[in-house]
């Protein structure tokens, strides 16, 4: 293992918000040089991580500016669209176009690299979201045969296929069976996601909580974010605030992050939820 590559990797994942952003161009140039010398693909991976982080930083800044402007320009379609795009949201046309692009890409990718379960999963989820159900069923059944170790997760997607096909009772029975034996944060999270997708928030809430409870440090905050959103949808702003504060706590305890763009949304949420609670 290249010692300098290890040093760069450690710095990237421990100093995101302090030194890395200002030095990213310099680090990328160095990684390119290391790759030319060693042909180590980890160099390319780290370059992609840096570029993604830079892009996400730009999106987070866009969210901050758009959020500040929205109270004054609340009727501006263009401003709302900017906020949605920066936040990872979409309008109908964008959603459909994005799915088709991903389906086209991953259909080819899965043919070229049939051993990639992650690629097959992405293809299946996009086919389901785009209601290309016959194609989704074919891919799910093929994946069940080719990736037996992921049978429970694929069964969840098959349940989603059934639900979208109008067989809600069968779908719920599949999910209930998986839930009975689920013993990993990943499976509980996948169950929560599919329940939330169809507005079954009571079940989604249960599995998001189980998923987070099974996490080990450094814990992900995805389940907490989803719980916060569910409670906001319900109008339970006290619970939304509680989970928002839990996210801030995880940033501090698990990642030693107490400031920066990653936290800005959640720090702003504290004021928003408290205002809603106070009426």
N, C-alpha and C positions, 0 to 999 in steps of 0.2 A: 504494500500500500504506500502511495506517495505521501510523505510526511507533510509537505506543504499543502497538499490537497486536503488532508485531515484538518490542518489548521484553519484553512479557509472555510471548510464545512462547519467546524465548531463555532467560528466567528459569526457565520451567517445565521445560525440558529440560536445564538445567545445574545446578539446585539442588533436585532432587527431595527429597533426604533432609535438607536443611539448613533452608531457610526456607519452602519452598512449603507443607508440610503445615499449619504454624501459620497461614499466611496464606490458605489456600485459599478460605475463605468470602469474604474481602475481595476476592480476585482474581476469583472467580466473579461477585460483584456488579458489579465493574468491567467484566468481559467482557459481562455482560448490558446494561450501560449503553452500551458501545461498539456492541453489536449493534443496539440501538434507534436509535442515531445513523447507523449505516452499513449495516445489513442484511448485513454480511459474514458468510457462513456459517462462516468459520474461527473466529469467536467461539464458535459452538455446538460445533464440534469440540474446541476447547481446554477448554471447560466439561466435555465428556464425558471428556476425558483426566484432568482433575483429579478428577472423581467416581470414575472407575475406579481411579485411584491411591489415593484415600482408602479405597475398598472393599477393594482389594488389601492395603493396609496393615493393615486390620482383620482380614482373613483370615490374614495372616502372624502377627499377634499371637495369633490363635486357635490357629494351629498351634503356636506356642511354648508357650502355656499347656497345650494338650492333650498335647503331647509331654512336658512336665514331669510331668503327672498320670498318664500311661499306665503307668509302672512301678509305681505304687501301686494303680491301679485297672484292671489289665490285663484283667479279666473283665467290665468294664462295656460292654455293647452301646452304650449311649447315648454314652459318651465316645468309643468307636471311631467311631461314626457322625459325631460332631462333627469328629473329626480328618479323616475321609474327605471330608466336605463342604468343610471349610476347605482341604483339599489339592487340591480339584478331583476327588476320587474319587467313587465312587457305589456304591450297591447296585443289584441288577438292576432293581427297579421304577423307581428314579430314572433310571437310564440310559434305559430304554425311554420313560418319560414325557418326558424331556428331548428325545429324538430326535423324538418325535411333535410336540412343540410347535414345534421348529425346522423340521421338514418342513412343517407347516401354515403357518408364517410365511413361509418362503422360497418355497413354491409360489406364494403370492399375490405376494410381492415380485418373483419372476422374471417373472410375467405383467405386472406393472406396469412393471418396468424390465428388459426383455429384453436390454439391452446390457451388463448387469453380469455379467462373468465370475466375479467373486468370489462373488456370490450364487448363481450356478449351481453353482459348485464346492461350496459349503457344502451346498446341497440334495442334490447327488449323494453326497457323503460320508455324510450322515445317512441317506439312503435305503439305501446299501450297509450301513452299520452296523446298520440296523434290518431287514436282510434283505428289503427291498422291492425285489427284484431286477429284476422286470419294469419297474417305474417307473424304477429306476436306469438300466437299459439305454436306455430311451427318452430320458432326459435326457442321457446320455452321447453318444448318436448325434446328438441335436439340437445339443449343444454343439460336437461335432466339426465340424458344418456351419457353425455360427454364429461359432465362435471358432477358426479354423484356425491362428492363431499359437500356440495352446496345445495343439496336437495331441499332442505327446509326453506332456505331463502327463495329458491325458485318456486316452491309451492306457494309462497306468499304472492309472488307475481302471477302465478296461475290463478290464485284467488281473485286478484285484481282483474285478470282477463274475464273470469266468470262474472264478476260484479258489473263490468262494463257491458257484458253481453246480456245483462238483464237477469242473471241467475244469482241474485243477492243472497238468498238463503244458503246456497251451496258455498258461495264465497266466504260468508261469515263462519260457516262450519269448518272450512279449511283453516281459516285464521285462528279459530278457537282451538283446534287440534294442535296447531303449531305453538300457540301460546302456552298450552298446558305443559309442554316439554321444553320450552325455551329456557336456556340457561346462560345466554351470553348477551352482553350489551348490544351487540350488532343485531341479533335477531329481534330483540325487543324494540330497537330503534326502527328497524324495517317495518315491523308490525304497526308501530305508532305512526309512521309516515303514511302507510296505506290507509289506515283509519282516518287520519287527518285529511287526506286527499278527498275523501268522500263525506267530510263533515261529521264523522262519528267521533266527536271530540271526547266523550266520556272514556271510550276505549283508548283513544290516542293518548290522552292524559296519563292513564294508568301505565302504558308501556313506555312513554317517555321517562316517567319517574323511575321505572324499573331499570331502564337502560342506563340512566345516569348513576343510579345506585351501584351498578355493577362496574362502572368505570374505575380505572386505577390511574393515579397521577402520572403524567400530566393529563388531566381530564379534558375531553372536548366539551364545548359549550352548546353544541347543536340542539341537544334535547332541551336544555334550559331556555334557549331562544324560542323554541317551538312552544314550550309551556307558557312563556311570557305572552306570546301572540294569542294562544288559545284563551287565556284569561282576559286579554284585552278585548278579544271578539265577544266574550261573554259579558263584558262590562264590569268584571271583577278586578278593579284597578289596584286594590290592596295586594292581591295575589300576584298580579303582573309586576308590581313594584318589588315584591319579595323575591321573585325569580330574577328580575333585572339586577337586584343587589347581589344575588347569588352569583351571577355571571361576573360581576366586578370582583367579588371575593375569589373566584376561581382564577381570574387573571392574576391577582396578587399572589395567591398561595402557590399556584401550580406553575406560573410563568414569570413571576416577579415583575409583572407589568402594572404600573400604577399611573401611567400617563401615556399620552400619544393618541394617534388616530383610531387605533383599535378600540379604545375605551370611550371615545367621544360620544358615540351614539348612546351608549348605556348611561353615561353621566348625564346626558341631556334628558334621557328618559326619566331619571329620578325627579327632575323638576316637572316634567309633563304629567307623570302619574300622580304626583303629590297634588298638583293643581286640580286634576280630575277628582281626586279623593275629597279635597276640600270644597269642591263645587264652585 
